[in-house]
Amino acid sequence: MQGKKNCQLVEVFKTEQGIVYQCNRQNMFCLEFSGVSSFFKITDFLDFIKKVNKIDIEAMASSTSPGSDIAILMPHYTERCFVLTMTDVLKLRELLSGAKFMLQLNSMIFQCLSNPVS
């Protein structure tokens, strides 16, 4: 993706499995997971979070058919295909949920600071 070099990445959330960065200059997020970086526009990042959360872990665990324990996600406008085991899905959910929470918290704090109580 063009413009990655112009990014000033700010850490949003980090786990042992990965990290999410935000680049305000490019209005993008960088997801580092399993040693690979993927850049997302804001709307695509939020859409990716929804897709990860929709993966049915229970169905993956209970099915005996070949390949049922693997989820494949191909996010829009990225150069990466995610091939995830059940463990990977849980680890990615933890990372993305933490990042989403931190973004919401940051937004609430900004709102409170810009609208002080009289």
Beta strands, then each sheet from edge to edge (+ up, - down):
strand 1: 9-14
strand 2: 18-23
strand 3: 28-33
strand 4: 36-41
strand 5: 70-73
strand 6: 82-85
sheet 1: 1+ 2- 3+ 4-
sheet 2: 5+ 6-
end
